[in-house]
Amino acid sequence: MSKKEKNNWKISAMLFLMSQNLSLFGSSIVGYAAIWHITLETSSGFWMMLATIFSNLPQIIISLWGGALADKFNRKYMIMVADGFIALATLWLAISYWTGFQNKILLLIVLAIRSTGAGIQSPAVNSIYPQIVPKEYLTKILGVNQTTTAVCSLFAPVVGGVLLGSIGLIWTFMFDVVTAITAIAVMSMVTVKRQHISTNTSSMISDIRAGIGYVFKHSELRTLIIFYAIAFILLTPAMVLSPLMIERTFGNEVWLLTANEIVWTIGSLVGGVYIALKKHHNNKTFVISVCFIAFGIAFGFMSISTHFEMYLIFVLIAGFIMPILTTAQTVYVQEITEPNMLGRVFSIIQIASTSALPIAILFLGPLADIISIQYMLFVSGILLLICGVVYNKLR
């Protein structure tokens, strides 16, 4: 690779990461603002449930179509169109609220539209990396992305709260519109290699069926997706029920819950930096197995921690592990999947991971009122450890 080519892909990668994290930052701020607005307006668990469903379910449903589209059409333009689609929906909501039509149903509809846009955009984003970044640098660039994503996650709730409290909900929506327009402009400058377009099938349903069939026939992908879905189900007690465990075990002060989120994010930030600085690791399946085992050990110690400071140490470790796991999984999939199937494969992985949490919480949520969350966390830790050992044997 010549010096000019190396500089060109680095500039494109930098612009791409800038574009996507601008988009993510704006979307995260609106997500927090919308949830907080509904919380303050209704103080209703039912409305919180509706907001969560409308924010997540459309993305899960549309992902398969998003993956098929990403393999059939230009991924760069798909990302830009999806960003524009989400921005237009948010702009429409801002104008509606500005003119006095401030309906919570309308807010839910726009959350669903934004979720639909994310379902189309996400498979295209995950599958476009090999068109921008040379294979040997994929892990490093994804590590940089994990770092910037963690920074966005750290500051988004803070900025969202400041904007909502100082300039109000309407201008918070407009902030997202501005970040989306900027992200689209930056994305337009990214140089993307020609992609392998899927042209073997005649309809979208056939494309989706071909993608599912490809995963089932591909033993490595099939095994990874099964274990990844199981792992995310086992992550539910820590990711969803930890605030309730903290309240029951350590106290109901707000700073305890805040510290839990901040420490997890700091761990993710450090994990992202570690990936970005570390040399390329060839054995991705071994890394995935080790991450499963490390999660299991961290959860086991979290469940028996009697002091909040000790609990936070293992939250920090768990946060550190997450970007390593997601990066190893993403790069591994990019390496073993045919380029014209990447969009559909990533859409299936997205469904497996995002569906696992709501499915698990339907069972584990009510169970948390019957048995100790510490016990659930300990058991999930043991099962994650077993999951890692078995996956390492099967790989």
C-alpha positions in Angstrom: 0.0 0.0 0.0 1.4 3.4 -1.0 1.7 6.3 1.4 -1.0 8.2 -0.5 -3.4 5.2 -0.3 -2.7 4.8 3.4 -3.4 8.5 4.0 -6.6 8.3 1.9 -8.2 5.5 3.9 -7.1 7.0 7.2 -8.9 10.3 6.3 -12.0 8.4 5.1 -12.0 6.4 8.3 -11.6 9.5 10.5 -14.5 11.2 8.6 -16.7 8.2 8.8 -16.2 7.9 12.6 -16.8 11.6 13.0 -20.0 11.3 11.0 -21.4 8.3 12.9 -20.5 9.6 16.3 -22.1 13.0 15.6 -25.2 11.2 14.5 -25.1 8.9 17.6 -24.5 11.9 20.0 -27.5 13.8 18.6 -29.7 10.7 18.7 -28.7 9.8 22.3 -29.5 13.3 23.5 -33.0 13.2 21.9 -33.5 9.7 23.3 -32.7 10.9 26.9 -34.7 14.1 26.5 -37.8 12.2 25.2 -37.7 9.6 28.0 -37.1 12.3 30.7 -39.9 14.4 29.2 -42.4 11.5 29.3 -41.2 10.7 32.9 -41.8 14.2 34.1 -45.1 14.7 32.3 -46.7 11.4 33.2 -44.8 9.8 36.2 -46.2 6.6 34.7 -44.6 3.2 34.4 -47.1 2.4 31.6 -45.9 5.3 29.5 -42.3 4.4 30.2 -43.0 0.9 28.9 -44.6 2.4 25.8 -41.6 4.7 25.1 -39.2 1.8 25.5 -41.3 -0.4 23.1 -41.7 2.3 20.5 -38.0 3.1 20.7 -36.7 -0.5 20.3 -39.3 -2.8 18.7 -39.4 -1.2 15.2 -35.6 -1.4 14.9 -35.8 -5.1 15.7 -38.6 -5.8 13.2 -37.0 -3.7 10.3 -33.4 -5.0 10.8 -33.8 -7.9 8.4 -35.0 -5.6 5.6 -32.3 -3.1 6.5 -29.7 -5.9 6.1 -31.1 -6.9 2.7 -31.1 -3.3 1.5 -27.5 -2.9 2.7 -26.4 -5.8 0.5 -28.5 -4.6 -2.5 -27.8 -0.9 -2.6 -25.0 1.6 -2.0 -24.3 1.5 1.8 -22.9 5.0 2.0 -26.0 6.5 0.5 -28.2 4.3 2.7 -26.5 5.6 5.8 -27.0 9.2 4.6 -30.7 8.7 3.6 -31.5 7.0 6.9 -29.9 9.9 8.9 -31.9 12.3 6.8 -35.1 10.3 7.3 -34.5 10.4 11.1 -33.7 14.1 11.0 -36.9 14.9 9.0 -39.0 13.0 11.6 -37.4 14.9 14.4 -37.8 18.3 12.6 -41.5 17.5 12.1 -41.9 16.7 15.8 -40.1 20.0 16.7 -42.4 22.0 14.4 -45.5 20.3 15.8 -44.5 21.1 19.4 -43.5 24.6 18.4 -47.0 25.2 16.9 -48.7 24.0 20.1 -49.5 20.4 19.1 -47.7 18.7 22.0 -49.1 15.2 22.0 -47.4 12.3 23.7 -48.8 9.9 21.0 -47.0 12.0 18.4 -43.8 11.7 20.4 -44.2 7.9 20.5 -44.8 7.8 16.7 -41.6 9.8 16.1 -39.7 7.5 18.4 -40.9 4.6 16.3 -39.9 6.4 13.1 -36.4 7.1 14.5 -36.1 3.4 15.6 -37.1 2.3 12.0 -34.4 4.5 10.6 -31.9 3.1 13.0 -32.9 -0.4 11.9 -32.1 0.4 8.3 -28.9 2.3 9.1 -27.2 0.0 11.6 -26.6 -3.0 9.2 -25.2 -0.7 6.6 -22.9 1.0 9.1 -21.5 -2.4 10.4 -21.1 -3.8 6.9 -19.4 -0.8 5.3 -16.2 -0.9 7.5 -14.3 -3.3 5.2 -15.0 -0.9 2.2 -13.2 1.9 4.1 -10.6 0.2 6.3 -8.0 -2.3 5.2 -8.6 -5.8 6.8 -5.5 -5.6 9.1 -6.6 -2.3 10.6 -10.3 -3.2 11.3 -9.8 -4.1 15.0 -7.9 -0.8 15.7 -10.4 1.4 13.9 -13.3 -0.3 15.7 -11.4 0.2 19.0 -11.2 3.9 18.2 -15.0 3.9 17.5 -15.7 2.1 20.8 -13.7 4.8 22.6 -15.6 7.7 20.9 -18.9 5.9 21.4 -18.1 5.6 25.1 -17.3 9.3 25.3 -20.6 10.1 23.6 -22.4 7.8 26.1 -20.7 9.6 29.0 -21.6 13.2 27.9 -25.0 12.6 26.1 -27.1 12.4 29.3 -25.3 15.5 30.7 -25.7 17.6 27.6 -29.3 16.3 27.2 -30.1 17.4 30.7 -28.6 20.8 30.3 -30.3 21.4 26.9 -33.7 20.2 28.2 -33.4 22.3 31.4 -32.1 25.5 29.7 -33.6 25.7 26.2 -36.4 23.3 26.4 -37.6 20.2 24.5 -38.1 21.8 21.1 -34.6 23.2 20.7 -33.2 19.9 22.0 -34.9 18.2 19.1 -33.4 20.9 16.8 -29.9 20.1 18.2 -30.4 16.6 16.8 -31.5 17.9 13.4 -28.3 20.0 13.2 -26.0 17.1 14.2 -27.7 14.8 11.7 -27.3 17.4 8.9 -23.6 17.8 9.8 -23.1 14.0 10.0 -24.6 13.7 6.4 -22.3 16.4 5.1 -19.3 14.7 6.7 -20.4 11.3 5.4 -20.6 12.7 1.8 -16.8 13.3 1.9 -16.0 9.7 2.8 -14.3 7.6 0.1 -15.9 4.1 0.0 -14.6 1.2 -2.2 -17.0 -0.4 -4.6 -19.1 -3.0 -2.9 -20.2 -6.4 -4.1 -23.9 -5.9 -4.8 -26.2 -8.9 -4.2 -28.0 -9.6 -7.5 -28.9 -13.2 -7.2 -32.4 -12.8 -5.9 -35.5 -11.1 -7.4 -37.3 -9.9 -4.3 -36.7 -8.5 -0.8 -38.2 -11.6 0.9 -36.0 -13.8 -1.2 -32.9 -11.7 -0.2 -33.9 -12.1 3.5 -34.5 -15.8 3.1 -31.1 -16.2 1.4 -29.4 -14.3 4.3 -31.0 -16.5 6.9 -30.1 -19.6 4.9 -26.6 -18.4 4.6 -26.2 -18.1 8.3 -27.8 -21.5 9.0 -25.4 -23.2 6.6 -22.3 -21.3 7.9 -21.3 -23.3 10.9 -19.0 -20.5 12.4 -21.6 -17.8 12.0 -24.4 -20.1 13.3 -22.4 -21.0 16.4 -21.4 -17.4 17.1 -25.0 -16.0 16.8 -26.4 -18.7 19.1 -23.8 -18.1 21.8 -24.0 -14.3 21.3 -27.8 -14.4 21.9 -27.4 -16.7 25.0 -24.7 -14.3 26.4 -26.9 -11.3 26.0 -29.8 -13.0 27.8 -27.3 -13.8 30.6 -26.2 -10.2 30.6 -29.7 -9.0 31.4 -29.5 -9.1 35.3 -26.4 -6.8 35.2 -27.5 -4.5 32.4 -31.2 -4.0 33.3 -31.7 -5.1 37.0 -28.5 -3.6 38.5 -30.3 -0.3 39.5 -32.8 -2.3 41.4 -30.1 -4.4 43.1 -28.2 -1.2 44.1 -31.4 0.3 45.6 -32.1 -2.9 47.6 -28.5 -3.5 48.7 -26.6 -0.2 49.0 -29.3 2.5 49.3 -31.7 4.6 47.2 -29.5 7.7 46.8 -29.4 9.0 43.2 -25.6 9.3 43.2 -25.3 5.5 43.7 -27.2 4.9 40.4 -25.3 7.6 38.7 -22.0 6.2 39.8 -23.0 2.8 38.5 -23.6 4.2 35.0 -20.5 6.5 34.9 -18.1 3.7 36.1 -19.5 1.3 33.4 -19.0 4.0 30.8 -15.4 4.8 32.0 -14.7 1.0 31.8 -16.0 1.0 28.2 -13.9 4.1 27.4 -10.7 2.4 28.7 -11.6 -0.8 26.9 -11.9 1.1 23.6 -8.6 2.8 24.1 -7.0 -0.6 24.9 -8.3 -2.1 21.6 -7.2 1.0 19.6 -3.6 0.7 21.0 -3.2 -3.1 21.0 -1.8 -5.0 18.1 -4.1 -6.9 15.8 -5.3 -10.2 17.4 -5.7 -13.0 14.9 -7.7 -15.4 17.1 -11.0 -13.6 17.5 -13.0 -16.6 18.7 -10.6 -17.1 21.6 -11.0 -13.4 22.5 -14.8 -13.8 22.4 -14.6 -16.9 24.7 -12.3 -15.1 27.2 -14.8 -12.2 27.3 -17.7 -14.5 28.1 -15.6 -16.1 30.9 -14.4 -12.7 32.2 -18.0 -11.4 32.3 -19.0 -14.5 34.3 -16.2 -14.0 36.8 -17.0 -10.2 37.1 -20.7 -10.9 37.7 -19.9 -13.5 40.3 -17.9 -11.0 42.3 -20.5 -8.3 41.8 -23.1 -10.6 43.3 -21.1 -11.2 46.5 -19.8 -7.6 47.0 -20.9 -6.2 50.3 -19.4 -2.8 49.8 -20.4 -0.4 47.0 -16.8 0.5 46.2 -15.9 -3.2 45.7 -19.1 -3.6 43.5 -18.0 -0.7 41.3 -14.5 -2.2 40.7 -16.2 -5.2 39.0 -18.6 -2.9 37.2 -15.5 -1.1 35.8 -14.1 -4.5 34.7 -17.3 -5.5 33.0 -17.5 -2.2 31.2 -13.9 -2.7 30.1 -14.8 -6.1 28.6 -17.8 -5.0 26.6 -16.0 -3.1 23.8 -13.5 -5.9 23.5 -16.3 -8.4 23.0 -18.2 -6.3 20.5 -15.1 -5.4 18.5 -13.9 -9.0 18.3 -17.3 -10.2 17.3 -17.7 -7.5 14.6 -14.3 -8.0 13.1 -14.7 -11.8 13.2 -18.0 -11.6 11.3 -16.5 -9.2 8.7 -13.6 -11.6 8.2 -15.6 -14.8 7.7 -18.7 -13.4 5.8 -18.9 -12.9 2.0 -19.0 -9.1 1.3 -22.4 -9.3 -0.4 -23.9 -11.0 2.7 -22.5 -8.7 5.4 -25.6 -6.5 5.7 -28.0 -9.4 6.2 -25.7 -11.2 8.6 -25.2 -8.1 10.8 -29.0 -7.5 10.8 -29.5 -11.1 12.2 -26.8 -10.5 14.8 -28.5 -7.2 15.7 -31.9 -8.9 16.1 -30.3 -11.7 18.2 -28.6 -9.2 20.6 -31.4 -6.6 20.8 -34.2 -9.1 21.2 -32.4 -11.0 23.9 -32.8 -8.2 26.6 -36.6 -7.6 26.2 -37.3 -11.4 26.0 -35.1 -12.1 29.1 -36.6 -9.2 31.1 -40.2 -10.5 30.6 -39.1 -13.5 32.6 -36.4 -12.1 34.9 -38.3 -8.9 35.8 -41.1 -10.6 37.7 -38.6 -13.2 39.0 -36.6 -10.3 40.6 -39.6 -9.7 43.0 -39.4 -13.3 44.1 -35.7 -14.1 44.5 -32.6 -12.1 45.2 -31.0 -10.3 42.2 -27.6 -11.1 43.6 -28.5 -14.8 43.2 -29.7 -14.2 39.6 -26.4 -12.3 38.9 -24.3 -15.2 40.4 -26.2 -17.8 38.4 -25.9 -15.8 35.2 -22.1 -15.4 35.9 -21.7 -19.2 36.2 -23.6 -19.8 33.0 -21.6 -17.1 31.2 -18.4 -18.8 32.3 -19.7 -22.2 31.0 -20.8 -20.4 27.8 -17.3 -19.2 27.3 -15.7 -22.6 27.9 -18.1 -24.4 25.6 -17.8 -21.8 22.8 -14.0 -22.1 23.0 -14.3 -25.9 22.7 -16.6 -25.6 19.7 -14.8 -22.9 17.7 
